[in-house]
Amino acid sequence: MAEPNLTPQMQQQLANLQSLNGQLQQTMQQKAQFEAMKLESEQALDALQSLPDGAAVYRSVGALLLKDEKAAAVARLKEDAETMEIRVNRLVKQETSLKESMASLQAKLQASLK
């Protein structure tokens, strides 16, 4: 809640700072989710690559398990891991940008309060 001695401009800056903080928290949460998904894909890929070429491989499609070829499953998992890496990198950039924006806005607010 804004203090009564804050100017309307300072109140707006404070609201913007709170909004940026919310965006940062959401971005960090998404990044953690994508990192977990990437790790899961990499672990599945490691397990899959340790299997012999003729081994039976199954993938989950909804409530079903479908037989799949090892090469196709490896390709799919590599693609999934790469996609997750791209998303994580994008979110890291977004997180850095939000932190910089917050630091700048916070400095402006602190300067206004002096």
All heavy atoms as an XYZ file, in Angstrom:
875
protein
N       0.840     -1.179      0.000
C       0.000      0.000      0.000
C       0.887      1.244      0.000
O       1.889      1.292      0.697
C      -0.906     -0.028      1.216
C      -1.977      1.030      1.184
S      -3.092      0.819      2.578
C      -4.554      0.415      1.694
N       0.542      2.267     -0.754
C       1.345      3.477     -0.884
C       1.197      4.355      0.345
O       0.131      4.440      0.943
C       0.925      4.238     -2.134
N       2.299      4.995      0.687
C       2.289      5.950      1.798
C       1.578      7.226      1.348
O       1.641      7.600      0.184
C       3.722      6.285      2.222
C       4.465      5.121      2.833
C       3.937      4.737      4.205
O       3.583      5.632      4.979
O       3.868      3.539      4.481
N       0.914      7.950      2.284
C       0.191      9.159      1.898
C       1.100     10.284      1.386
O       0.659     11.138      0.652
C      -0.530      9.599      3.171
C      -0.134      8.658      4.236
C       0.708      7.589      3.662
N       2.387     10.301      1.765
C       3.264     11.387      1.337
C       3.930     11.119     -0.016
O       4.771     11.868     -0.442
C       4.344     11.666      2.399
C       5.226     10.460      2.668
O       4.929      9.357      2.241
N       6.304     10.678      3.392
N       3.529     10.065     -0.697
C       4.070      9.772     -2.020
C       3.291     10.548     -3.081
O       2.070     10.627     -3.034
C       3.983      8.278     -2.331
C       4.819      7.332     -1.480
C       4.578      5.890     -1.903
C       6.283      7.672     -1.548
N       4.032     11.093     -4.029
C       3.382     11.810     -5.129
C       2.701     10.784     -6.041
O       3.039      9.597     -6.004
C       4.420     12.604     -5.945
O       5.308     11.671     -6.584
C       5.200     13.579     -5.072
N       1.769     11.223     -6.870
C       1.127     10.290     -7.814
C       2.155      9.593     -8.712
O       2.006      8.408     -9.016
C       0.190     11.180     -8.622
C      -0.130     12.310     -7.713
C       1.111     12.540     -6.896
N       3.184     10.307     -9.119
C       4.225      9.705     -9.965
C       4.964      8.610     -9.192
O       5.227      7.533     -9.731
C       5.219     10.772    -10.431
C       6.323     10.212    -11.306
C       7.358     11.252    -11.689
O       7.316     12.385    -11.230
N       8.291     10.853    -12.544
N       5.261      8.856     -7.935
C       5.954      7.864     -7.116
C       5.047      6.659     -6.863
O       5.519      5.520     -6.845
C       6.419      8.494     -5.800
C       7.534      9.502     -5.986
S       7.882     10.504     -4.520
C       8.439      9.293     -3.368
N       3.761      6.910     -6.664
C       2.812      5.807     -6.483
C       2.755      4.943     -7.741
O       2.689      3.711     -7.649
C       1.422      6.354     -6.127
C       1.346      6.959     -4.745
C      -0.012      7.581     -4.446
O      -0.916      7.549     -5.266
N      -0.144      8.155     -3.259
N       2.791      5.597     -8.904
C       2.789      4.858    -10.174
C       4.064      4.034    -10.313
O       4.022      2.881    -10.734
C       2.635      5.835    -11.354
C       2.591      5.151    -12.708
C       1.402      4.219    -12.858
O       0.296      4.533    -12.439
N       1.626      3.059    -13.454
N       5.189      4.625     -9.944
C       6.460      3.896    -10.013
C       6.449      2.701     -9.062
O       6.941      1.624     -9.406
C       7.634      4.827     -9.683
C       7.953      5.817    -10.778
C       9.065      6.770    -10.389
O       9.290      7.050     -9.217
N       9.759      7.289    -11.394
N       5.882      2.893     -7.885
C       5.780      1.803     -6.927
C       4.881      0.690     -7.467
O       5.199     -0.492     -7.357
C       5.256      2.319     -5.584
C       5.192      1.314     -4.445
C       6.560      0.723     -4.162
C       4.620      1.966     -3.196
N       3.794      1.066     -8.087
C       2.896      0.070     -8.690
C       3.605     -0.674     -9.821
O       3.467     -1.899     -9.950
C       1.628      0.752     -9.214
N       4.377      0.058    -10.617
C       5.149     -0.578    -11.694
C       6.178     -1.548    -11.119
O       6.384     -2.639    -11.664
C       5.853      0.472    -12.551
C       4.900      1.255    -13.426
O       3.755      0.852    -13.631
N       5.355      2.385    -13.935
N       6.819     -1.153    -10.029
C       7.811     -2.013     -9.385
C       7.152     -3.296     -8.880
O       7.697     -4.392     -9.049
C       8.484     -1.257     -8.227
C       9.648     -1.950     -7.539
C      10.780     -2.224     -8.510
C      10.150     -1.110     -6.369
N       5.986     -3.161     -8.284
C       5.266     -4.339     -7.802
C       4.843     -5.240     -8.969
O       4.909     -6.467     -8.871
C       4.053     -3.916     -6.974
C       4.430     -3.292     -5.640
C       3.252     -2.651     -4.923
O       2.260     -2.288     -5.533
N       3.389     -2.501     -3.607
N       4.445     -4.643    -10.071
C       4.070     -5.404    -11.255
C       5.287     -6.154    -11.816
O       5.188     -7.335    -12.167
C       3.492     -4.476    -12.320
O       3.253     -5.172    -13.514
N       6.420     -5.472    -11.889
C       7.650     -6.112    -12.371
C       8.055     -7.267    -11.456
O       8.504     -8.310    -11.924
C       8.789     -5.090    -12.455
C       8.718     -4.074    -13.591
C       9.826     -3.034    -13.451
C       8.810     -4.757    -14.944
N       7.865     -7.078    -10.156
C       8.192     -8.137     -9.204
C       7.315     -9.366     -9.446
O       7.791    -10.501     -9.416
C       8.052     -7.638     -7.768
C       8.558     -8.643     -6.767
O       9.652     -9.177     -6.915
N       7.763     -8.913     -5.748
N       6.037     -9.140     -9.709
C       5.130    -10.247    -10.020
C       5.549    -10.970    -11.296
O       5.538    -12.208    -11.352
N       5.922    -10.197    -12.310
C       6.387    -10.788    -13.566
C       7.669    -11.593    -13.347
O       7.840    -12.673    -13.923
C       6.639     -9.699    -14.607
C       5.393     -9.024    -15.120
C       5.708     -7.862    -16.049
O       6.724     -7.866    -16.737
N       4.854     -6.860    -16.064
N       8.561    -11.060    -12.513
C       9.811    -11.755    -12.214
C       9.535    -13.083    -11.522
O      10.129    -14.109    -11.877
C      10.721    -10.873    -11.355
C      12.040    -11.503    -10.919
C      12.909    -11.835    -12.125
C      12.777    -10.571     -9.960
N       8.637    -13.072    -10.550
C       8.314    -14.316     -9.844
C       7.728    -15.355    -10.799
O       8.079    -16.542    -10.752
C       7.322    -14.034     -8.690
C       7.879    -13.145     -7.600
C       9.152    -13.673     -6.983
O       9.272    -14.853     -6.709
N      10.107    -12.788     -6.760
N       6.864    -14.911    -11.689
C       6.248    -15.811    -12.661
C       7.300    -16.363    -13.624
O       7.301    -17.559    -13.952
C       5.150    -15.079    -13.432
C       4.375    -15.958    -14.382
C       3.260    -15.194    -15.088
O       3.287    -13.979    -15.198
N       2.276    -15.929    -15.567
N       8.201    -15.512    -14.069
C       9.270    -15.928    -14.981
C      10.181    -16.947    -14.311
O      10.555    -17.961    -14.920
C      10.087    -14.703    -15.441
O       9.212    -13.814    -16.137
C      11.232    -15.102    -16.354
N      10.525    -16.709    -13.061
C      11.394    -17.635    -12.330
C      10.706    -18.993    -12.142
O      11.351    -20.040    -12.238
C      11.805    -17.022    -10.987
C      12.736    -15.833    -11.146
S      13.032    -14.908     -9.621
C      13.941    -16.107     -8.669
N       9.418    -18.963    -11.898
C       8.666    -20.205    -11.738
C       8.623    -20.986    -13.056
O       8.823    -22.202    -13.078
C       7.252    -19.905    -11.247
C       6.433    -21.130    -10.938
C       5.043    -20.779    -10.412
O       4.495    -19.726    -10.701
N       4.471    -21.678     -9.635
N       8.367    -20.292    -14.152
C       8.349    -20.943    -15.462
C       9.718    -21.522    -15.795
O       9.821    -22.630    -16.320
C       7.936    -19.947    -16.555
C       6.482    -19.584    -16.538
C       6.142    -18.529    -17.578
O       7.017    -17.958    -18.232
N       4.862    -18.254    -17.734
N      10.768    -20.767    -15.482
C      12.121    -21.241    -15.755
C      12.406    -22.527    -14.986
O      12.947    -23.489    -15.543
C      13.154    -20.163    -15.392
C      14.584    -20.559    -15.726
C      15.568    -19.475    -15.346
C      15.868    -19.588    -13.882
N      17.006    -18.838    -13.417
N      12.002    -22.569    -13.736
C      12.211    -23.771    -12.920
C      11.452    -24.961    -13.513
O      11.975    -26.088    -13.548
C      11.779    -23.520    -11.479
N      10.241    -24.726    -13.993
C       9.451    -25.803    -14.596
C      10.117    -26.334    -15.868
O      10.217    -27.550    -16.062
C       8.036    -25.315    -14.928
C       7.172    -25.085    -13.708
C       5.842    -24.426    -14.052
O       5.689    -23.793    -15.087
N       4.881    -24.566    -13.154
N      10.587    -25.427    -16.718
C      11.230    -25.853    -17.956
C      12.567    -26.540    -17.681
O      12.942    -27.476    -18.392
C      11.402    -24.691    -18.929
C      10.125    -24.297    -19.626
C       9.645    -23.004    -19.551
C       9.398    -25.226    -20.352
C       8.464    -22.642    -20.185
C       8.214    -24.872    -20.996
C       7.751    -23.578    -20.909
N      13.292    -26.076    -16.659
C      14.543    -26.742    -16.300
C      14.270    -28.171    -15.833
O      15.008    -29.098    -16.170
C      15.283    -25.956    -15.219
C      15.952    -24.701    -15.742
C      16.547    -23.822    -14.651
O      16.094    -23.894    -13.486
O      17.470    -23.054    -14.964
N      13.209    -28.353    -15.066
C      12.836    -29.691    -14.595
C      12.430    -30.578    -15.778
O      12.815    -31.757    -15.838
C      11.703    -29.605    -13.579
N      11.686    -30.032    -16.720
C      11.274    -30.795    -17.898
C      12.487    -31.173    -18.751
O      12.565    -32.279    -19.283
C      10.263    -29.982    -18.718
C       8.915    -29.822    -18.032
S       7.839    -28.598    -18.809
C       7.540    -29.336    -20.398
N      13.422    -30.241    -18.868
C      14.645    -30.511    -19.636
C      15.444    -31.626    -18.976
O      15.915    -32.552    -19.648
C      15.477    -29.234    -19.736
C      16.777    -29.417    -20.475
C      17.556    -28.102    -20.508
C      18.930    -28.315    -21.067
N      19.962    -28.292    -20.045
N      15.583    -31.550    -17.665
C      16.318    -32.580    -16.933
C      15.652    -33.944    -17.100
O      16.327    -34.954    -17.315
C      16.422    -32.208    -15.455
C      17.176    -33.182    -14.561
C      18.627    -33.311    -14.998
C      17.097    -32.726    -13.111
N      14.335    -33.957    -17.040
C      13.585    -35.207    -17.224
C      13.822    -35.785    -18.618
O      14.042    -36.994    -18.773
C      12.097    -34.936    -17.000
C      11.232    -36.161    -17.002
C       9.782    -35.817    -16.715
O       9.500    -35.288    -15.633
O       8.942    -36.092    -17.590
N      13.823    -34.936    -19.632
C      14.080    -35.390    -21.002
C      15.497    -35.930    -21.138
O      15.727    -36.953    -21.790
C      13.877    -34.245    -22.001
O      12.525    -33.906    -22.105
N      16.453    -35.247    -20.525
C      17.848    -35.687    -20.599
C      18.044    -37.024    -19.882
O      18.776    -37.890    -20.373
C      18.777    -34.621    -20.015
C      18.883    -33.385    -20.892
C      19.610    -32.243    -20.231
O      19.817    -32.274    -18.983
O      19.981    -31.291    -20.954
N      17.385    -37.198    -18.755
C      17.496    -38.467    -18.029
C      16.865    -39.605    -18.827
O      17.411    -40.712    -18.888
C      16.846    -38.350    -16.649
C      17.634    -37.484    -15.687
C      16.910    -37.232    -14.378
O      15.693    -37.362    -14.293
N      17.658    -36.847    -13.351
N      15.729    -39.345    -19.439
C      15.077    -40.357    -20.268
C      15.955    -40.689    -21.473
O      16.083    -41.852    -21.855
C      13.705    -39.867    -20.717
N      16.579    -39.682    -22.046
C      17.464    -39.891    -23.192
C      18.660    -40.753    -22.793
O      19.040    -41.677    -23.523
C      17.921    -38.539    -23.741
C      18.786    -38.549    -24.992
C      18.056    -39.224    -26.144
C      19.178    -37.138    -25.371
N      19.254    -40.462    -21.640
C      20.384    -41.273    -21.153
C      19.961    -42.727    -20.967
O      20.685    -43.645    -21.357
C      20.925    -40.712    -19.837
C      21.667    -39.393    -20.019
O      22.048    -39.066    -21.169
O      21.864    -38.681    -19.006
N      18.798    -42.923    -20.355
C      18.307    -44.288    -20.129
C      18.034    -44.982    -21.460
O      18.356    -46.164    -21.627
C      17.042    -44.256    -19.279
N      17.467    -44.257    -22.398
C      17.133    -44.828    -23.698
C      18.388    -45.194    -24.481
O      18.445    -46.242    -25.128
C      16.285    -43.826    -24.485
C      15.636    -44.286    -25.764
C      14.715    -45.468    -25.507
C      14.849    -43.154    -26.391
N      19.403    -44.358    -24.414
C      20.628    -44.621    -25.172
C      21.410    -45.805    -24.608
O      22.218    -46.393    -25.320
C      21.496    -43.366    -25.230
C      20.902    -42.317    -26.157
C      21.687    -41.020    -26.193
O      22.322    -40.643    -25.224
N      21.619    -40.332    -27.315
N      21.166    -46.160    -23.364
C      21.862    -47.302    -22.783
C      21.223    -48.635    -23.199
O      21.804    -49.690    -22.968
C      21.892    -47.180    -21.254
O      20.596    -47.362    -20.728
N      20.061    -48.575    -23.816
C      19.380    -49.794    -24.277
C      19.980    -50.287    -25.591
O      20.434    -49.479    -26.404
C      17.886    -49.524    -24.489
C      17.043    -49.193    -23.267
C      15.625    -48.843    -23.698
C      17.040    -50.348    -22.293
N      19.951    -51.600    -25.802
C      20.395    -52.105    -27.105
C      19.435    -51.646    -28.208
O      18.275    -51.318    -27.948
C      20.371    -53.622    -26.934
C      19.539    -53.892    -25.738
C      19.561    -52.664    -24.891
N      19.928    -51.646    -29.433
C      19.136    -51.128    -30.560
C      17.813    -51.849    -30.775
O      16.831    -51.241    -31.157
C      19.960    -51.157    -31.848
C      21.005    -50.062    -31.869
O      20.842    -49.069    -31.135
O      21.984    -50.196    -32.622
N      17.743    -53.125    -30.520
C      16.510    -53.866    -30.771
C      15.546    -53.898    -29.603
O      14.503    -54.535    -29.678
N      15.879    -53.200    -28.524
C      15.044    -53.251    -27.316
C      13.672    -52.628    -27.571
O      13.531    -51.696    -28.359
C      15.730    -52.530    -26.169
N      12.671    -53.170    -26.889
C      11.313    -52.623    -26.998
C      11.261    -51.288    -26.261
O      11.720    -51.155    -25.134
C      10.314    -53.597    -26.399
N      10.720    -50.290    -26.944
C      10.596    -48.943    -26.379
C       9.135    -48.541    -26.490
O       8.499    -48.757    -27.527
C      11.486    -47.938    -27.150
C      11.288    -46.530    -26.643
C      12.944    -48.338    -27.066
N       8.619    -47.962    -25.430
C       7.224    -47.518    -25.413
C       7.163    -46.047    -25.014
O       8.001    -45.563    -24.271
C       6.403    -48.357    -24.421
C       6.333    -49.810    -24.805
C       7.310    -50.715    -24.385
C       5.306    -50.283    -25.612
C       7.266    -52.046    -24.763
C       5.251    -51.616    -25.991
C       6.231    -52.486    -25.560
O       6.181    -53.801    -25.938
N       6.161    -45.376    -25.528
C       5.949    -43.982    -25.138
C       4.502    -43.804    -24.730
O       3.603    -44.486    -25.228
C       6.341    -43.013    -26.246
C       5.484    -43.091    -27.481
C       6.011    -42.140    -28.556
N       5.367    -42.402    -29.813
C       4.499    -41.570    -30.385
N       4.212    -40.424    -29.831
N       3.938    -41.893    -31.528
N       4.309    -42.874    -23.836
C       2.979    -42.607    -23.315
C       2.272    -41.591    -24.216
O       2.808    -40.527    -24.520
C       3.098    -42.052    -21.896
O       1.837    -41.702    -21.407
N       1.082    -41.959    -24.635
C       0.236    -41.058    -25.410
C      -1.118    -41.058    -24.726
O      -1.906    -41.989    -24.879
C       0.113    -41.506    -26.889
C      -0.797    -40.561    -27.654
C       1.468    -41.608    -27.548
N      -1.348    -40.044    -23.934
C      -2.577    -40.002    -23.150
C      -2.574    -41.135    -22.145
O      -1.636    -41.297    -21.379
N      -3.587    -41.965    -22.176
C      -3.690    -43.093    -21.249
C      -3.112    -44.372    -21.850
O      -3.176    -45.425    -21.229
C      -5.149    -43.313    -20.870
N      -2.527    -44.266    -23.046
C      -2.018    -45.444    -23.748
C      -0.497    -45.472    -23.751
O       0.159    -44.436    -23.703
C      -2.500    -45.434    -25.198
C      -4.001    -45.406    -25.425
C      -4.294    -45.250    -26.908
C      -4.637    -46.678    -24.887
N       0.049    -46.678    -23.854
C       1.471    -46.873    -24.112
C       1.592    -47.468    -25.504
O       1.026    -48.513    -25.792
C       2.107    -47.827    -23.090
C       2.370    -47.267    -21.712
C       2.939    -48.344    -20.791
C       3.328    -46.097    -21.778
N       2.328    -46.750    -26.361
C       2.490    -47.205    -27.732
C       3.928    -47.632    -27.973
O       4.859    -46.971    -27.512
C       2.130    -46.086    -28.717
C       0.711    -45.545    -28.629
C       0.519    -44.396    -29.613
C      -0.297    -46.646    -28.908
N       4.098    -48.727    -28.717
C       5.439    -49.191    -29.054
C       6.044    -48.203    -30.045
O       5.373    -47.690    -30.930
C       5.386    -50.595    -29.644
C       6.739    -51.239    -29.763
C       6.624    -52.717    -30.067
C       8.025    -53.328    -30.023
N       7.984    -54.771    -30.183
N       7.342    -47.935    -29.862
C       8.029    -46.950    -30.675
C       9.395    -47.505    -31.056
O       9.889    -48.432    -30.418
C       8.189    -45.650    -29.876
C       8.420    -44.435    -30.744
O       8.466    -44.564    -31.974
O       8.564    -43.335    -30.174
N       9.999    -46.944    -32.076
C      11.356    -47.315    -32.441
C      12.333    -46.493    -31.610
O      12.085    -45.322    -31.319
C      11.597    -47.056    -33.929
C      10.795    -47.947    -34.841
C      11.120    -47.695    -36.312
O      12.174    -47.103    -36.596
O      10.311    -48.103    -37.144
N      13.441    -47.127    -31.231
C      14.417    -46.448    -30.385
C      14.934    -45.174    -31.047
O      15.017    -44.123    -30.404
C      15.584    -47.385    -30.058
C      16.642    -46.727    -29.194
C      17.814    -47.635    -28.930
C      18.931    -46.856    -28.251
N      20.132    -47.651    -28.075
N      15.266    -45.233    -32.326
C      15.810    -44.060    -33.024
C      14.817    -42.898    -33.015
O      15.197    -41.741    -32.800
C      16.182    -44.423    -34.458
N      13.547    -43.190    -33.238
C      12.522    -42.147    -33.239
C      12.367    -41.556    -31.838
O      12.214    -40.339    -31.682
C      11.197    -42.703    -33.731
N      12.420    -42.407    -30.825
C      12.293    -41.933    -29.451
C      13.483    -41.067    -29.059
O      13.327    -40.029    -28.409
C      12.146    -43.116    -28.504
N      14.685    -41.473    -29.474
C      15.894    -40.691    -29.190
C      15.789    -39.322    -29.860
O      16.059    -38.290    -29.241
C      17.168    -41.443    -29.646
C      18.379    -40.527    -29.664
C      17.431    -42.646    -28.748
N      15.385    -39.307    -31.121
C      15.248    -38.042    -31.850
C      14.227    -37.130    -31.177
O      14.457    -35.919    -31.028
C      14.847    -38.313    -33.298
N      13.104    -37.708    -30.746
C      12.057    -36.921    -30.098
C      12.560    -36.331    -28.777
O      12.331    -35.160    -28.480
C      10.824    -37.786    -29.860
C       9.599    -37.019    -29.395
C       8.357    -37.882    -29.241
N       8.047    -38.658    -30.442
C       8.272    -39.975    -30.578
N       8.792    -40.673    -29.593
N       7.951    -40.599    -31.687
N      13.266    -37.137    -28.006
C      13.772    -36.656    -26.715
C      14.848    -35.589    -26.889
O      14.899    -34.629    -26.128
C      14.309    -37.822    -25.879
C      13.249    -38.689    -25.232
C      13.878    -39.937    -24.617
C      12.485    -37.915    -24.170
N      15.701    -35.753    -27.899
C      16.717    -34.726    -28.173
C      16.050    -33.411    -28.552
O      16.447    -32.342    -28.093
C      17.662    -35.184    -29.291
C      18.693    -36.170    -28.842
C      19.635    -36.536    -29.979
C      20.688    -37.536    -29.517
N      21.610    -37.908    -30.617
N      15.027    -33.505    -29.377
C      14.297    -32.303    -29.797
C      13.613    -31.644    -28.594
O      13.645    -30.418    -28.443
C      13.263    -32.652    -30.868
C      12.534    -31.447    -31.416
C      11.547    -31.812    -32.503
O      11.784    -32.792    -33.231
O      10.526    -31.096    -32.617
N      13.013    -32.459    -27.733
C      12.365    -31.925    -26.536
C      13.381    -31.215    -25.633
O      13.115    -30.120    -25.120
C      11.675    -33.035    -25.741
C      10.407    -33.552    -26.410
O       9.941    -32.915    -27.379
O       9.889    -34.598    -25.963
N      14.544    -31.832    -25.444
C      15.577    -31.234    -24.588
C      16.074    -29.922    -25.190
O      16.283    -28.943    -24.458
C      16.732    -32.214    -24.391
N      16.249    -29.884    -26.512
C      16.690    -28.655    -27.175
C      15.640    -27.557    -27.049
O      15.963    -26.390    -26.802
C      16.989    -28.925    -28.652
C      18.242    -29.739    -28.878
C      18.412    -30.179    -30.330
O      17.605    -29.767    -31.199
O      19.352    -30.950    -30.588
N      14.382    -27.930    -27.205
C      13.292    -26.958    -27.063
C      13.261    -26.384    -25.648
O      13.115    -25.173    -25.459
C      11.939    -27.624    -27.397
O      11.980    -28.091    -28.747
C      10.784    -26.650    -27.228
N      13.415    -27.260    -24.659
C      13.427    -26.793    -23.268
C      14.620    -25.875    -23.011
O      14.502    -24.882    -22.295
C      13.460    -27.971    -22.289
C      12.219    -28.836    -22.288
S      10.714    -27.913    -21.989
C       9.760    -28.411    -23.398
N      15.771    -26.195    -23.599
C      16.965    -25.356    -23.437
C      16.727    -23.967    -24.017
O      17.085    -22.957    -23.400
C      18.172    -26.018    -24.115
C      19.456    -25.230    -23.983
C      19.990    -25.141    -22.572
O      19.676    -26.030    -21.750
O      20.710    -24.175    -22.272
N      16.095    -23.905    -25.180
C      15.782    -22.619    -25.803
C      14.835    -21.820    -24.913
O      15.023    -20.620    -24.694
C      15.173    -22.831    -27.210
C      16.251    -23.361    -28.160
C      14.539    -21.552    -27.746
C      15.719    -23.879    -29.484
N      13.823    -22.485    -24.382
C      12.866    -21.794    -23.513
C      13.526    -21.311    -22.232
O      13.270    -20.198    -21.764
C      11.687    -22.714    -23.192
C      10.793    -22.932    -24.378
C       9.635    -23.838    -24.057
N       8.762    -23.968    -25.213
C       7.740    -24.786    -25.273
N       7.442    -25.554    -24.235
N       6.996    -24.852    -26.348
N      14.395    -22.134    -21.652
C      15.110    -21.731    -20.432
C      15.983    -20.510    -20.721
O      15.988    -19.544    -19.950
C      15.944    -22.896    -19.851
C      16.930    -22.409    -18.808
C      15.027    -23.962    -19.262
N      16.708    -20.542    -21.840
C      17.560    -19.408    -22.197
C      16.751    -18.130    -22.397
O      17.168    -17.051    -21.975
C      18.380    -19.721    -23.452
C      19.463    -20.736    -23.199
O      19.895    -20.946    -22.058
N      19.921    -21.392    -24.243
N      15.596    -18.258    -23.038
C      14.728    -17.092    -23.242
C      14.254    -16.533    -21.896
O      14.238    -15.327    -21.673
C      13.524    -17.470    -24.111
C      12.551    -16.316    -24.363
C      11.334    -16.753    -25.158
N      10.663    -17.929    -24.656
C       9.762    -17.928    -23.662
N       9.435    -16.817    -23.060
N       9.192    -19.058    -23.276
N      13.905    -17.440    -20.988
C      13.432    -17.003    -19.674
C      14.557    -16.406    -18.838
O      14.324    -15.482    -18.054
C      12.762    -18.168    -18.942
C      11.398    -18.569    -19.532
C      10.946    -19.908    -18.968
C      10.355    -17.496    -19.285
N      15.783    -16.895    -19.009
C      16.930    -16.302    -18.306
C      17.130    -14.859    -18.775
O      17.349    -13.954    -17.959
C      18.212    -17.149    -18.528
C      19.456    -16.384    -18.117
C      18.113    -18.458    -17.767
N      17.033    -14.646    -20.090
C      17.161    -13.289    -20.632
C      16.043    -12.390    -20.102
O      16.274    -11.238    -19.728
C      17.135    -13.309    -22.156
C      18.384    -13.878    -22.770
C      18.279    -13.916    -24.283
C      19.487    -14.602    -24.894
N      19.372    -14.748    -26.350
N      14.833    -12.920    -20.078
C      13.689    -12.155    -19.573
C      13.879    -11.834    -18.097
O      13.596    -10.718    -17.655
C      12.405    -12.954    -19.792
C      11.144    -12.216    -19.450
C       9.895    -13.029    -19.787
O       9.958    -14.041    -20.477
N       8.761    -12.593    -19.284
N      14.365    -12.799    -17.328
C      14.607    -12.603    -15.904
C      15.650    -11.509    -15.682
O      15.467    -10.626    -14.835
C      15.075    -13.921    -15.293
C      15.334    -13.883    -13.813
C      15.805    -15.234    -13.281
O      15.646    -16.275    -13.955
O      16.345    -15.236    -12.167
N      16.722    -11.546    -16.457
C      17.780    -10.536    -16.346
C      17.234     -9.151    -16.673
O      17.502     -8.176    -15.963
C      18.951    -10.887    -17.286
O      19.455    -12.173    -16.929
C      20.059     -9.864    -17.190
N      16.448     -9.073    -17.727
C      15.851     -7.800    -18.127
C      14.929     -7.253    -17.040
O      14.963     -6.048    -16.726
C      15.088     -7.980    -19.432
O      14.398     -6.809    -19.783
N      14.112     -8.127    -16.463
C      13.196     -7.694    -15.400
C      13.974     -7.217    -14.174
O      13.619     -6.203    -13.564
C      12.248     -8.830    -15.019
C      11.124     -9.119    -16.013
C      10.447    -10.447    -15.681
C      10.107     -7.986    -16.020
N      15.023     -7.922    -13.822
C      15.832     -7.516    -12.671
C      16.476     -6.163    -12.905
O      16.525     -5.323    -11.994
C      16.910     -8.565    -12.370
C      16.366     -9.806    -11.707
C      17.478    -10.811    -11.442
C      16.941    -12.063    -10.755
N      18.003    -13.061    -10.535
N      16.968     -5.936    -14.136
C      17.567     -4.637    -14.460
C      16.525     -3.528    -14.402
O      16.794     -2.448    -13.867
C      18.218     -4.691    -15.845
C      19.474     -5.528    -15.890
C      19.993     -5.769    -17.301
O      19.348     -5.321    -18.289
O      21.051     -6.402    -17.426
N      15.349     -3.793    -14.930
C      14.270     -2.795    -14.899
C      13.871     -2.481    -13.459
O      13.648     -1.325    -13.102
C      13.049     -3.294    -15.670
O      13.343     -3.448    -17.025
N      13.792     -3.535    -12.648
C      13.424     -3.328    -11.243
C      14.486     -2.521    -10.510
O      14.161     -1.622     -9.728
C      13.220     -4.677    -10.546
C      11.941     -5.374    -10.916
S      11.754     -6.966    -10.090
C      11.619     -6.442     -8.381
N      15.754     -2.811    -10.758
C      16.841     -2.085    -10.090
C      16.815     -0.612    -10.486
O      16.978      0.270     -9.630
C      18.186     -2.714    -10.437
N      16.584     -0.345    -11.762
C      16.521      1.034    -12.246
C      15.347      1.781    -11.613
O      15.496      2.909    -11.130
C      16.382      1.037    -13.762
O      16.150      2.323    -14.251
N      14.197      1.141    -11.597
C      13.012      1.772    -11.035
C      13.150      1.968     -9.531
O      12.748      3.006     -8.984
C      11.780      0.916    -11.352
C      10.411      1.525    -11.104
C      10.265      2.882    -11.765
C       9.322      0.586    -11.614
N      13.757      0.999     -8.876
C      13.983      1.106     -7.441
C      14.928      2.255     -7.114
O      14.702      3.020     -6.175
C      14.546     -0.205     -6.908
C      14.427     -0.377     -5.432
C      14.737     -1.824     -5.019
O      15.408     -2.564     -5.745
N      14.252     -2.215     -3.864
N      15.960      2.425     -7.938
C      16.901      3.539     -7.742
C      16.199      4.870     -7.932
O      16.424      5.829     -7.159
C      18.067      3.398     -8.705
N      15.324      4.959     -8.931
C      14.566      6.197     -9.156
C      13.673      6.507     -7.948
O      13.564      7.653     -7.515
C      13.713      6.083    -10.413
C      14.481      6.150    -11.704
C      13.539      5.995    -12.891
C      14.290      5.906    -14.189
N      13.406      5.688    -15.343
N      13.012      5.467     -7.454
C      12.128      5.662     -6.293
C      12.914      6.113     -5.068
O      12.498      7.026     -4.355
C      11.379      4.372     -5.970
C      10.021      4.201     -6.585
C       9.497      2.790     -6.372
C       9.038      5.214     -6.035
N      14.043      5.492     -4.837
C      14.853      5.853     -3.678
C      15.381      7.272     -3.809
O      15.441      8.013     -2.825
C      16.001      4.854     -3.492
C      15.514      3.514     -2.970
C      16.623      2.489     -2.872
O      17.695      2.633     -3.421
N      16.324      1.396     -2.143
N      15.764      7.676     -5.031
C      16.232      9.035     -5.256
C      15.102     10.037     -5.015
O      15.326     11.129     -4.495
C      16.788      9.172     -6.670
N      13.891      9.669     -5.382
C      12.735     10.547     -5.188
C      12.403     10.731     -3.711
O      11.864     11.753     -3.305
C      11.521      9.995     -5.908
O      11.722      9.936     -7.288
N      12.698      9.710     -2.920
C      12.372      9.769     -1.499
C      13.372     10.606     -0.693
O      13.083     10.992      0.427
C      12.306      8.346     -0.908
C      11.119      7.518     -1.384
C      11.247      6.077     -0.908
C       9.819      8.113     -0.904
N      14.526     10.883     -1.267
C      15.552     11.653     -0.543
C      15.323     13.126     -0.611
O      14.669     13.687     -1.370
C      16.941     11.313     -1.078
C      17.331      9.891     -0.736
C      18.713      9.601     -1.221
C      19.085      8.167     -0.851
N      20.397      7.791     -1.292
